[in-house]
Amino acid sequence: MLNVHSYFSFKYGLRSIEELVIWAINNKYRMMCLTDINSTAGCLDFIRQSKKKGLRPLIGIDFRNGATQQFVAIAKNNTGFQKLNTFLSNHLHQNIEIPKTPDQSIEHTFIIYPLTNIPNRELNYDEFIGIKPQEVTRVHYIKALPKEKIIAFPTFTLPRSEDHVLHSVLRAIDLNTLVSKLPP
């Protein structure tokens, strides 16, 4: 399972690291990737909890400007994780928007672009296009997509259907609006 959000995805995620790891184990997952939105605050706890339970942990960051996903980066190793943190810190602390594509400073990572943000160039060997479940039917109509670069990429935030109500409240707080005025 890739692109998993915990409550460290501020004003977005609901579940603790422990709850997500237990959910993954109970659902027979062998690997899970924590990619909180513009945050790595839960990564150390996620690695510790996962190893205790026999789950293979992967870590990364879901880079966004507000609610708009730019790309997701997953660390290949410790160097990649350090590069991700440096890139994130440089943008957050200087109040600079996250670019649509990362610069060359993020080495030792896999980059996954959403269908709405595919670069206008040939993808490198460690770059992919993530397709969400609701986008599957659109893939057939986009002829220029390199099929070998497409991966299934659902965002996982809400393990239970009843979590959606609280998630909506968090989104309304973040957007400073009423729950009834939230876009779908």
Sequence and secondary structure as in RCSB ss.txt:
>XXXX:A:sequence
MLNVHSYFSFKYGLRSIEELVIWAINNKYRMMCLTDINSTAGCLDFIRQSKKKGLRPLIGIDFRNGATQQFVAIA
KNNTGFQKLNTFLSNHLHQNIEIPKTPDQSIEHTFIIYPLTNIPNRELNYDEFIGIKPQEVTRVHYIKALPKEKI
IAFPTFTLPRSEDHVLHSVLRAIDLNTLVSKLPP
>XXXX:A:secstr
  SB  TTSTTT    HHHHHHHHHHTT SEEEE  BT  TTHHHHHHHHHHHT EEEEEEEEEETTEEEEEEEE
SSHHHHHHHHHHHHHHHHTT    SS  TT  SEEEEEEGGG  SS   TTEEEEE GGGHHHHTT TTS GGGE
EE   B  SSTTHHHHHHHHHHHHHTS GGG   
